[in-house]
């Protein structure tokens, strides 16, 4: 499909607004699932590690299925996928209100809502990129804050709804609110070229090209048919047939020749289709081989390999606080009178601030985005180590704000990936990294919950989380050091459009 030049405005600002609200409505409940987590612990009486799977699946499954979500948007368009995701999110939330056990929630809340979030995220990012070019960074930054604002508001909203209507009523109301995603999705008008031919005509025009490689096969079949016809004529001329029977024989021969031509045409089509399938399978196999070769080339880059380990360990250790911080406060016996604001709300609003501030810092030429990202990882690890020593609401609120701000490093992660592998390989590399990020999101909270079930306290769990994040940060720092780059650059050349991290001011 041909697209016009991105207008960088006009209806594009409508796309930004509806994408913001779509992410707000979609991600509000899954990101603020820590409030629901406490109610599910009391309702089903399962272990904390087992219960934590619900929220971790809802937040990780969309990243794990990002390749499938991209294929859906490419095949059907952003608007239909956004509308369909609205049905998935709303249906999953409403189904969760009738959950008889924790296993039902794994499917209704974890998988259904998680896939809906993944589809909506891909649709909003795709349609925004189509409408913006020069202002694309600003537009993507604005729509990405929708999820953080949703976390801030939904944390308090779900807590209030639970007090008024109970857990089931809360999920029904939140699910009904999510139906507004349908209205947002309907306004995502595709940016199509007015002069583009209809799909049917484009398909018909491409058919001859698909069979271009089989012309030689067709010629071979036609030559065989001509040889058979020539042999038939020669045989006819040799044999002396009486005149009285000539007409009858000619009529029979005419009918038989028609049948022969029909059979030959059928055989020719079979040959065409068989060879087409063989060529198609060969081409697909070559694409798969090319994909894996490109993947292996990416992992030969020391910084990319360290980045892959860092993002996996960061999500294993850095994601659990947004899910478990409310239970940490309850385990510390903090009085509800001192509870001025949900800790998850603090994480949400500070994540918004962190995305904006870190994104602005990344635009300065004197800032090395890789070193900035490493700094956020190390500071996150230190903050996680400090959580076991927090025994009051004030200290937990301060640590929640710090962790929320540092989690805003998601806004600079695409910058880091681009400068590590180059713009040509960004899509491939980012898809791999997002898959492992989703894996870390899915595993982090259950691991922390299992530590609690094993030790009956969160101290060991957050020591483990802090160690994971610090390990990833130091590995990435080691890979980015100038001395390490000097050694590796002697044995291998950097990919095209790749930035070297020897001097911070050059990044």
C-alpha positions in Angstrom: 0.0 0.0 0.0 1.3 3.4 -1.0 1.3 6.2 1.6 1.4 9.9 1.1 4.2 11.9 2.6 3.7 12.2 6.4 1.9 15.5 7.1 3.5 16.1 10.5 0.3 17.6 11.7 -3.3 18.0 10.7 -5.2 14.7 11.4 -1.9 13.4 12.9 -2.6 15.3 16.1 -6.0 13.6 16.3 -4.1 10.3 16.0 -1.8 11.4 18.9 -4.7 12.3 21.1 -6.6 9.1 20.5 -3.5 6.9 20.8 -2.7 8.6 24.1 -6.2 7.8 25.5 -6.1 4.3 23.9 -2.9 3.5 25.8 -4.3 5.2 28.9 -7.4 2.9 28.9 -5.6 -0.2 27.8 -2.5 -0.1 30.1 -4.1 1.5 33.1 -5.3 -1.7 34.8 -2.4 -4.0 33.8 0.3 -1.6 35.0 -1.6 -0.9 38.2 -2.3 -4.6 38.8 -0.5 -4.3 42.2 -3.8 -3.1 43.7 -5.6 -6.1 42.3 -2.8 -8.4 43.4 -3.6 -7.8 47.1 -7.2 -8.7 46.5 -6.4 -11.9 44.6 -4.1 -13.0 47.4 -7.0 -12.7 49.9 -9.6 -14.1 47.5 -7.9 -17.3 46.3 -5.4 -17.9 49.1 -2.6 -18.9 46.7 1.1 -18.2 47.2 2.6 -14.9 46.2 4.7 -16.3 43.5 1.8 -18.1 41.9 -0.5 -15.1 42.1 2.2 -12.8 40.7 2.0 -14.7 37.4 -1.3 -12.9 36.6 0.2 -9.4 36.5 3.5 -10.6 35.0 1.7 -12.3 32.1 -0.5 -9.3 31.4 2.6 -7.1 31.1 5.0 -9.6 29.4 2.8 -11.5 27.0 2.4 -8.4 24.7 6.2 -8.1 24.3 6.6 -11.8 23.8 4.1 -11.8 21.0 5.3 -8.6 19.4 6.2 -10.3 16.1 2.7 -11.7 15.8 1.3 -8.2 16.7 3.4 -6.6 14.0 2.2 -9.2 11.4 -1.4 -8.4 12.3 -1.0 -4.7 11.9 0.8 -5.1 8.6 -1.9 -7.5 7.3 -5.1 -5.8 8.5 -4.1 -2.2 9.3 -3.9 -0.2 12.5 -7.5 0.8 12.8 -9.1 -2.8 12.7 -6.4 -4.1 15.0 -6.9 -1.3 17.5 -10.7 -1.9 17.5 -10.2 -5.6 17.9 -7.7 -5.0 20.8 -10.4 -3.0 22.5 -12.7 -6.0 22.5 -9.9 -8.2 23.8 -9.0 -5.9 26.7 -12.6 -5.2 27.7 -13.6 -8.8 27.4 -10.6 -10.1 29.3 -11.2 -7.6 32.2 -14.9 -8.5 32.4 -14.2 -12.2 32.2 -11.8 -11.8 35.1 -14.6 -10.6 37.4 -16.1 -14.1 37.1 -12.8 -16.0 37.8 -13.4 -19.0 40.0 -9.7 -19.6 40.6 -6.2 -18.2 39.8 -5.8 -20.4 36.7 -8.8 -18.8 35.1 -7.1 -15.4 35.6 -4.0 -16.6 33.9 -6.0 -16.9 30.7 -8.6 -14.1 31.1 -6.3 -11.4 32.6 -2.9 -12.6 31.8 -3.1 -13.8 28.2 -6.3 -12.1 26.8 -5.6 -8.7 28.3 -1.9 -9.0 27.6 -2.4 -9.8 23.9 -4.8 -7.0 23.6 -2.3 -4.6 25.1 0.4 -5.8 22.7 -1.9 -5.4 19.7 -2.9 -1.9 20.7 0.6 -0.8 21.4 1.8 -1.9 17.9 -1.2 -0.3 16.2 -0.8 3.1 17.9 3.0 3.3 17.3 2.6 2.2 13.6 -0.2 4.7 12.8 1.7 7.5 14.6 4.9 6.8 12.6 2.9 7.0 9.4 1.5 10.4 10.2 4.8 11.9 11.5 8.3 12.2 10.2 10.1 15.3 11.5 8.1 15.4 14.7 8.0 11.6 15.2 10.0 11.7 18.4 7.6 14.2 20.0 4.5 12.3 18.8 5.8 9.0 20.1 6.8 10.6 23.4 3.3 12.0 23.9 1.5 8.8 23.2 3.9 6.8 25.4 3.0 8.9 28.4 -0.6 7.6 28.2 0.4 4.3 29.8 2.2 6.1 32.7 -0.7 8.5 33.3 -3.0 5.4 33.2 -0.8 3.8 35.9 -1.1 6.9 38.1 -4.9 7.3 37.8 -5.9 3.6 37.7 -4.0 2.8 40.9 -6.2 5.1 42.9 -9.3 4.4 40.8 -9.2 0.6 41.2 -8.5 1.0 44.9 -11.6 3.2 45.3 -13.8 0.9 43.1 -12.8 -2.1 45.2 -13.9 -0.3 48.4 -17.2 0.7 46.8 -18.2 -2.3 44.7 -15.8 -5.1 45.5 -13.2 -6.8 43.3 -15.7 -8.2 40.8 -17.5 -4.8 40.4 -14.2 -3.1 40.0 -13.2 -5.3 37.1 -16.5 -5.0 35.4 -16.4 -1.2 35.6 -12.8 -1.0 34.4 -13.7 -3.4 31.6 -16.6 -1.2 30.6 -14.3 1.9 30.5 -11.9 0.0 28.2 -14.7 -0.2 25.6 -13.9 3.4 24.8 -10.8 2.0 23.0 -13.3 1.2 20.2 -14.1 4.9 19.8 -10.4 5.8 19.8 -9.6 3.1 17.3 -12.3 4.2 14.9 -10.6 7.6 14.6 -7.3 6.0 13.5 -7.9 6.8 9.8 -5.2 5.2 7.6 -2.9 7.5 5.6 -3.5 6.0 2.2 -2.5 7.5 -1.2 -5.5 8.8 -3.1 -4.2 7.5 -6.4 -3.3 4.0 -5.2 -5.0 1.2 -7.2 -7.5 -1.1 -5.5 -6.2 -4.3 -4.0 -7.9 -6.5 -6.6 -6.2 -4.7 -9.5 -2.8 -4.8 -7.8 -3.2 -8.5 -7.2 -4.1 -9.2 -10.9 -1.2 -7.1 -12.1 1.2 -9.1 -10.0 0.1 -12.5 -11.1 2.2 -12.6 -14.3 5.3 -11.7 -12.3 4.7 -14.6 -10.0 4.9 -17.1 -12.8 7.8 -15.4 -14.6 10.3 -17.9 -13.4 8.3 -20.8 -15.0 8.3 -19.6 -18.6 11.0 -22.1 -19.4 8.8 -24.9 -18.0 5.9 -23.7 -20.0 8.0 -23.7 -23.2 9.1 -27.2 -22.5 5.5 -28.4 -22.2 4.4 -26.5 -25.3 7.3 -28.0 -27.3 6.3 -31.5 -26.2 2.7 -30.9 -27.2 3.8 -29.6 -30.7 6.0 -32.7 -31.1 3.1 -35.0 -30.3 0.9 -33.1 -32.7 3.5 -33.4 -35.5 3.9 -37.1 -34.9 0.1 -37.5 -35.1 0.0 -35.7 -38.5 2.9 -37.8 -39.9 1.2 -40.9 -38.8 -2.0 -39.7 -40.4 -0.3 -39.0 -43.8 1.3 -42.5 -43.9 -1.8 -44.5 -43.4 -4.2 -44.7 -46.3 -7.8 -44.3 -45.0 -10.8 -44.9 -47.3 -12.7 -41.8 -48.3 -16.0 -43.1 -47.0 -14.6 -43.3 -43.5 -12.5 -40.1 -43.6 -15.2 -37.8 -42.2 -15.9 -40.1 -39.3 -12.3 -40.5 -38.4 -11.7 -36.8 -38.7 -14.5 -36.1 -36.3 -13.1 -38.6 -33.8 -9.6 -37.3 -34.2 -10.9 -33.7 -33.6 -12.6 -34.8 -30.4 -9.6 -36.7 -29.3 -7.3 -33.8 -30.0 -9.5 -31.5 -27.9 -9.3 -33.9 -25.0 -5.5 -34.2 -25.5 -5.3 -30.4 -25.5 -7.3 -30.2 -22.3 -5.2 -32.8 -20.6 -2.0 -31.0 -21.8 -3.4 -27.7 -20.5 -4.2 -29.3 -17.2 -0.7 -30.9 -17.0 0.9 -27.6 -17.8 -1.0 -25.9 -15.0 0.0 -28.7 -12.6 3.6 -28.2 -13.6 3.3 -24.4 -13.1 1.8 -24.7 -9.6 4.2 -27.4 -8.5 7.2 -25.4 -9.6 5.7 -22.3 -8.0 5.3 -24.0 -4.7 8.9 -25.3 -4.9 10.3 -21.9 -5.6 8.1 -20.3 -2.9 9.3 -22.9 -0.3 12.9 -22.3 -1.4 12.5 -18.6 -1.1 10.9 -18.8 2.4 13.7 -21.1 3.5 16.3 -18.6 2.2 14.5 -15.8 4.2 14.7 -17.9 7.4 18.4 -18.6 6.8 19.0 -14.9 6.2 17.1 -14.0 9.3 19.3 -16.3 11.5 22.5 -15.2 9.8 21.6 -11.6 10.6 20.8 -12.5 14.2 24.2 -14.2 14.6 25.9 -11.1 13.2 24.1 -9.0 15.7 25.3 -11.1 18.6 28.9 -10.8 17.4 28.6 -7.1 18.4 29.8 -7.1 22.0 27.7 -4.1 23.0 24.5 -5.7 21.6 25.2 -9.0 23.4 25.6 -7.1 26.7 22.5 -5.0 26.0 20.5 -8.2 25.5 21.7 -9.5 28.9 21.1 -6.1 30.5 17.5 -5.7 29.3 16.6 -9.3 30.4 18.1 -8.8 33.9 16.7 -5.3 34.3 13.1 -6.5 33.6 13.6 -9.5 35.9 14.7 -7.2 38.8 13.3 -3.8 38.0 9.7 -4.7 37.1 8.5 -6.4 40.4 8.4 -3.1 42.4 5.6 -1.8 40.3 3.6 -5.0 41.0 4.6 -5.8 44.6 5.2 -2.4 46.2 1.8 -2.3 47.8 2.3 -5.7 49.4 5.7 -4.6 50.6 4.0 -1.7 52.4 1.5 -4.0 53.9 4.2 -6.5 55.0 6.0 -3.6 56.7 2.9 -3.0 58.8 2.5 0.6 57.6 -0.7 2.2 59.0 -3.4 3.2 56.5 -3.6 6.6 58.1 -0.1 7.3 56.8 -1.0 6.1 53.4 -1.5 9.4 51.6 -1.2 8.1 48.0 -0.8 4.6 46.5 2.8 3.8 45.9 2.0 2.5 42.4 0.6 6.0 41.6 3.9 7.6 42.6 5.7 5.1 40.4 3.4 6.0 37.5 3.7 9.8 37.7 7.5 9.6 38.2 7.8 7.3 35.2 6.1 10.0 33.1 8.6 12.6 34.4 11.5 10.2 33.8 10.5 9.5 30.2 10.4 13.2 29.4 13.6 14.2 31.3 15.7 11.3 30.0 14.4 11.8 26.5 15.4 15.5 26.6 18.8 14.6 27.9 19.3 12.0 25.1 18.9 14.8 22.5 21.9 16.7 23.8 25.0 16.1 21.7 27.3 16.0 24.7 25.3 13.2 26.4 26.3 9.6 25.6 23.0 7.7 25.6 24.6 4.4 26.3 26.4 5.7 29.4 23.2 7.5 30.5 21.3 4.2 30.2 24.0 2.3 32.2 23.7 5.0 34.9 20.0 4.4 35.2 20.6 0.7 35.5 23.1 1.0 38.3 21.0 3.6 40.2 18.0 1.2 39.9 20.0 -1.6 41.4 21.1 0.6 44.3 17.5 1.6 44.9 16.3 -2.0 44.9 19.0 -2.8 47.5 17.6 0.0 49.7 14.0 -1.3 49.8 14.5 -3.8 52.6 15.7 -1.0 54.8 12.6 1.1 54.2 10.3 0.8 57.2 8.0 3.8 56.8 5.7 5.2 54.2 7.9 8.2 53.5 11.0 6.1 52.7 9.0 3.7 50.5 7.4 6.7 48.7 10.8 8.2 48.0 12.2 4.9 46.7 9.0 4.4 44.6 9.6 7.8 43.0 13.2 7.1 42.3 12.4 3.7 40.8 9.6 5.2 38.7 11.9 8.0 37.4 14.6 5.5 36.5 12.1 3.2 34.8 11.6 6.0 32.4 14.8 4.9 30.7 12.5 3.0 28.3 12.3 6.3 26.4 16.0 6.2 25.6 16.2 2.5 24.9 15.5 2.9 21.1 18.3 5.5 21.0 20.7 3.1 22.5 19.7 0.3 20.2 20.0 2.4 17.1 23.5 3.6 18.0 24.5 0.1 18.9 23.5 -1.8 15.7 22.7 1.0 13.2 19.5 2.2 11.7 19.4 -0.5 9.1 19.2 -3.3 11.7 17.1 -1.4 14.2 13.8 -3.3 13.5 15.5 -6.7 13.7 17.5 -5.9 16.8 14.7 -4.1 18.6 12.3 -7.1 18.1 14.8 -9.5 19.6 15.4 -7.2 22.6 11.7 -6.6 23.2 11.1 -10.4 23.2 13.7 -10.8 26.0 12.2 -7.8 27.8 8.8 -9.5 27.8 10.5 -12.7 29.1 12.0 -10.7 32.0 8.6 -9.0 32.7 7.0 -12.5 32.8 9.6 -14.1 35.1 10.5 -11.2 37.5 7.4 -10.9 39.8 6.9 -14.7 40.2 10.6 -15.1 41.1 10.3 -12.4 43.7 7.0 -14.0 45.0 8.7 -17.4 45.3 11.5 -15.8 47.3 8.9 -14.5 49.7 7.1 -17.9 49.9 10.4 -19.5 50.7 11.7 -17.0 53.2 8.5 -15.3 54.4 10.1 -11.8 53.9 10.9 -9.5 50.9 14.5 -8.7 51.9 16.1 -11.6 50.0 13.9 -11.1 47.1 14.9 -7.5 46.6 18.5 -8.2 47.2 18.2 -10.7 44.3 16.4 -8.1 42.1 19.1 -5.5 42.9 21.9 -7.9 42.1 20.3 -8.8 38.7 20.0 -5.1 37.6 23.5 -4.2 38.8 25.0 -7.2 37.0 23.3 -6.2 33.8 24.5 -2.6 34.2 28.1 -3.5 34.9 28.2 -6.0 32.0 26.9 -3.3 29.7 29.4 -0.8 31.1 32.3 -3.2 30.6 31.3 -3.8 27.0 31.1 0.0 26.3 34.4 0.9 27.9 36.9 2.6 25.4 39.6 0.0 26.2 37.3 -2.9 25.4 36.2 -1.2 22.2 39.8 -0.7 21.2 40.5 -4.4 21.5 37.3 -5.5 19.7 37.6 -3.0 16.9 41.0 -4.5 15.9 39.4 -7.9 15.2 36.0 -6.8 13.8 34.6 -3.8 12.0 31.6 -2.0 13.3 28.3 -2.3 11.4 27.3 0.6 9.1 25.9 3.7 10.8 27.1 2.5 14.2 28.4 4.9 16.8 31.6 4.1 18.7 31.4 4.7 22.5 35.0 5.8 22.9 34.2 9.5 23.6 31.1 10.4 25.5 30.7 13.8 23.7 30.5 12.1 20.3 27.4 10.0 21.1 
